[in-house]
Each structure stands twice: as C-alpha cells, then as structure tokens.
Amino acid sequence: MADFLLEIGTEEIPARMIAGATEELARRVGELLVRERLCATAQVEAFSSPRRIAVLATGLAAAQPDVAEQLLGPGAAHAFKDGQPTQAAVAFAKKVGVEVSELTTATTAKGSYVAANVLRKGRPASELLCELIPKEIAALYWAKNMYWRPGKPERFVRPLRWLVALLDSEIVPLEFAGIKAGRESRGHRILSTGPVTFAKAGEYAEKIRAAHVLPSYAERELKIRKALDAACRTIPGARWREDKGLLDTVVQLTEAPSVIVGGFDREFLSLPEEVLVTVMRDHQKYFAVEDADGKLAPYFLAVLNTVTDAEGEAIVRHGNERVLRARFKDARFFWDADQQLTLKDRVAMLKTVTFQKELGSYFDKASRTQHLGSQLSAAVTEFYPAHRQGVVYKAALMAKCDLTTELVKEFTELQGIIGGLYLVHQAERMELPESSAAAIGQAIYDQYKPASMEDAVPRSLEGAVLAVADKADTIAGMFALGMIPSGSKDPFALRRAANGIVRTLAEHNLPLSLSKLMTDALRQYQGTEAEARFKAVESYEQNVAAFFRERLEFYLREAKGIAYDVTNAVLAAGADNVVDALERAEAVARVRESEDFVAISASVKRMKNILRQATEAGKWPAADANFVHAAADSDAERALAKCTAELSGEVEELCKARKFDEALARLATVRRPLDEFFEKVMVMAEDEKVRLTRLALLQQVAAMFQAIADFSEVVTVGKAS
C-alpha cells in the first residue's frame, strides 16, 4: 500500500480562510481516492499553515483493480440478420475491442441486446492523480480569488509558489498554474534555511517540523496556549482572557508561534474595557490580561510568528508597546472629543448617514424602528406586563447615533457598544434618571446581538425588542427591493439577521408571529421614498415566510439538536411562531421512541395516503372544509368517532396553553380505537355516503395530530406491536 502527499504552497493565506479550505481539500482528495477505487475507505490527514495546505493519504493501491463488465450494444435484432453480423455488430465489437465471435446476447426489461464481456484494466494511481488532482485544486472554494499570471485563466486565493506531490517516493508529475509538482517544500520564512526535501510522502510532518513549521492546527494551538499560560505566570495573580476567535486567528497566522508580555500605562484603564480590549484584539491581535477578580490589567500578550532571544524579545516588546500606546491615545482623544455632543444631539446628524441607497438614511431607519419597536412592545406587554415600552422607544431613536462619533468611525467594531456606553455616561446631561439610562444604554449596547450562533442574545427584554425590530426592518426593506439571499451570496447578512431574530424570540420566550412582525415591518415603509423603489412586494409574504422557515429549521437542527425528521414534521404543522415550534419539537423528540408514537406515526402516514389517493381519484372533496363526519355504521367507527370528539377540544386547549407533552399523552390514547378501525373498517366503501363519512372521520383524526406536527414526516424505527 502507498502513501500520497499533496502540499500546495502559496503566499500567506488570510487566516479566516485556511481551516475551511484545508477541510475541503482533505474531503475532495478522500472522495477522489474512493471514487477511483484506489482505496475502500479514505484515510486522509490534513495539515496547514499560513503558507500551505496539505494532505497525506495512506493505504492507497498502486493501481486501480481490473474490472470485468458487460457492455450493451445495439438491439440483437439489428445486430444479426439471418445469423450473420450486421455492420452495427461489427462496429460495436471494434469499439469495445473484442472479436465479433465473442459477442453474446443479454436480455433486459427493454428487450434483447448484443453484449460484450470485457476486462477493463485498472489505471496506475500516479497516472490518475496526475490527471485529476489539478481539477480538485482548481475547484477549491475561496471567499475571494485572485489572478496573478497575466493572461492566464487560473485563480486561487493567493499566488502559488510550489507544489509537492509524492506517491511514496515517486513524484506525481502534476501541474497547476504553471508550477510543476516536485519533492521540495519551504520551511519558516525566517528560521528555516534552504528548501525542505522529502524522500518519501510519509516523512512530511517530521521534515516540515524540522524546518520550524508546526504543520497542524492542534499543535500550534497547544503551543500557543502553553506559552500564554507561561507568560501570565510572570505577572502575579494574572490570567489571559480566553478568546476563542482570537486564538483561532493567531493559530492560523503563525507557523512557529511564541508569546511575549507587554504593558501599558495604568492611566488608560480609565477608558471602558470594551474600548481597550477592542483595540488590543481587533487591531493588534493581542490577548487581554485580567486580574484574579476578572478586571482588566495593564498588560497584553502578543503572539509572534518567530522565536527570538532575550535582546530581540525586548526590541519587539518595546515596538508593540509603542504602537498600542499610540492607539490608546487615539481612543482617549476620540472619547473626549465625542463628549461635546450627547447622543440626543446627534439624532439629526443621522440624516446625512446613508443606511442603504434605496432605503434612505439612518434617520429614516431610526424612525421606522421606533414605530415598529412600539408595536412589538405593545404585543410583548401582553405576556410580560413589566416590560418598559418607553425604554424601547427612546433606545430606538438613539440606537444608531454612535455612527456619527469619531470613536466609532475609527473603531467600527464598537458600533452599538459605544452608543450604550455614551448614553450612560451622558445621562445627567440628557436629564435621564439613572435607572432609565441604564436600561436604555443596555438596549443600545446589545442591539446587534447575537452576531453569531455562539454569541449571546440581548440581556434585557427591552434590548431583545429593539434588536428584533432593527433586524426586521432591514430584512423587510431588502426583501421588498428583491435583494434576497441566494446560494452563498448574502451581502447584507440577512441570514444572520434572521438567525438573530429567531434566537432572540426563542431565548426570551416571546411567542410572537413572524408573519405579523414582517408585515408590520414592511408597513413602516408606506409613504416613504423607498416604497417607490420596491420591486418584490407581491411576492414579499411568500418569500419572507420561506426565508424564516429555513432559518427556523436551521435553529432547531443546528442550535437545538432536533433531528431532521422531527424538525420537518413540526414545521409542516406551522412555522410562524418560534417559541411554539421549539416547544412542539422538543415534545415530539421526547416521545418519538415510544411504542404508541411508532404505531400512531404509521397510522397517520396511512391516513394521509388514503386521503391523498381518494382526492386524486376524485372520491373525496378535500377542498370542502365544511364537510362533517356523519353517523357511523360500525362499532369500530363509532368508537373512533367518540374518542376523536372527546379528544379534539381537549387537545386544542392544551396546545393553546403550550402543554404539548400533555397533548401528546392524550393523543396516544387514540391508538387502540385507530388500530381497531383500520383492522375492521373498509374506508373506501362502494357506498358514497359511507365512504365520505369515513374519510371525514380520518381527516378529523389527522387534523388533531396536525396541531402539533405532521407525524407522517417522522422516520420511525422498529415495528409497533
């Protein structure tokens, strides 16, 4: 068995793109090897660093196995006339490389055909890899590609500089972007001397480590974590602030990581932590350091992509401290300058800040969000009387005002956060009571949350309402313009906004209608200049409903871990209320393995099939919603009708009260009469009145279950007794 090594060497790849590309390359190579029958199961190890992505596949055959197969040719009647081969038979034999005398006849469902039994010789692995690997390289997805050779068609994330392709010790002579594969790689830019040469594929990791490159993400992460811990031990009582996103970034920015400790003047601690940490994290890629109480300490940790001696470390530390000091001074200057105006003074300035060229300014958006937020607040108050509607109204007015501040212009990552901090800081000048300022400031601070599926939702109910209203306004305007996300294209991050709405409604337990929310959001555009530019109003409701159903499905499956079939079943019964759908899904997931549930699911499938077939055959007026089940003429039918009549109202009330576990328990009691009905009653009776009566009964039974989920969508395992 052979090993196959592929390394793609480039100029430095953006850190955020490395992990996905490495995973995709490993998947593509593995699928290729299995598809081409070079191995039964692919065993592929992936490696990466800022200048390379690589895979090492083990256990490959030297060549494809030979395959005996039967090839079909023309019809037997056309291939032979009076026992003699026709030109069609001769041509087919020549094409497949056999003598005419070796042709046989094969009978299929479509008739008799001339056939040839041939042995297809397997191709050498090196030949296949040489031909197919360049196609897999070219097919790799990158968020952004570039051309670097004038007049050449290939694109890649960064210019290629070398390729390594080895099958054991043999070079696979593939070529991509004008670079021929060999056995030479490159080590660390500074620490390595000369090329790295591999005698065979299996020694890749060992040789590349010797060239001062840690080839796997896990190795670099572990080394960085240990180095961060060691650096913190030099500061009494200190610890580095865990930051998974930043850690991912520095791991992908380094090949031979090391860590240094730096410090800054304590006077800068008078600035809010959010400002200091943003400057360190987003602009300098530094880790913040905190004391035993979790408060920010005047130190930082920088991850370097090299190893230095004591003298070199001191120089690097001094340089980093100088840069950070300058950034902190800028932040303090902007903070002080911004205090000349309060957030309320800045509201009118939003008229000159464009939200979206077709949808107007941020002043227009603030006005729409304010009115939509008021409508949402009124609905929320029905469930939570303590909800403070006035907080949402004031927060919506000033939520975007920090976009006019110098600090946000310089540090855009702080939008929303700075607004919340300024509101509290300026409360006295704005004549706001302390409690109101804290609530309004927190709502503004949290307005963009959640920024991802891992991010927290807004902390307060008022912040949740503001965040939902803000995101709904954006989605409504974009959908009305016809700017709907498709495929991987979502330039306005509408999927993220919808994910945020779904999570916020779920985690704040707000049982609001998505369709009403989005209808109200669109209504805020009435009479505005933006409305005249809308191109997709007629399909708006349908498009928005499909979009949110997709986002709700994503939330149930990915965030809550609900099985795909339960998710489909629940959403088929209704996808307009996030809280309702989540609770129904969790209730169904809890009972799906029970014996009664398995039996009932099978019965529901049977009922739906009967009703569908009757409708298609024109024997059931399914469109007539007023059709009522008439008197039954059998004991089994009467028993099912009685059970249904007793249960339907009770189940409806339990569902209204969102007591879905109890509703399912009550529905389980219909199993016995339903089983007996199917055992003893012929639904599709010849007598039309009897048939319609029985079909109506089945429809009523199915409707009872449909209040919770379409159980026919659920995949059940095992046989019900």
Buried (B, 14 or more C-beta within 10 A) or exposed (E): EBBBBBBBBBBBBBBEBBBEBBEBBBBBBBEBBEEBBBBEEBEBBBBBBBBBBBBBBBBBBBBBEEEEEEBEBBBBEBBBEEEEBBEBBEEBBEEBEBEBEEBEEBEEEEEEBBBBBBEEEBBBBBEBBBEBBBEBBEEBEBEEEEEEEEEEEBBBBBEBBBBBBBBBBBBBEBEBBEBEBBBBBBBBBEBBEEEBEBEBBBBBBEBBBEBBBBBBBEBBBEBBBEBBEEBBEEBEEBBBBEBEEBBBBBBBBBBBBBBBBBBBEEEBBEBBEBBBBBBBBBBBBBBBBBBEEEEBBBBBBBBBBBBBEEEEBEEBBEEBBEBBBEBBEBBBEBBEEBEEBBBBBBBEBBEEBEBBEBBBBBBBBBBBBBBBBBBBBEBBBEBEEEBBBEBBBBBBBBBBBBBBBBBBEBBEBBBBBBBBBBBBBBBEEBEBEEEBBBBBBBBBBBBBBBEEEEEEBBBBBBBBBBBBBBBBBBBBBBBBBBBBBEEEEBEBBBBBBBBBBBBBBBBBBBBBBBBBBBBBBBEBBEEBEBBEBBEBBEBBBEBBBEBBBBBBBBBBBEBEEBBEBBBBBBBBBBBBBBBBBBBBBBBBBBBBEBEBBBBBBBBBBBBBEBBEEBBEEEEBBEEEEEBEBBEBBBEBBBBBBEBBEEBBEBBBEBBEEBBBBBBBBBBBEBBBBBBBBBEEBEBBBEEEEBBBBBBBBBBBBBEBBBBBBBBBBBEBEEEBE
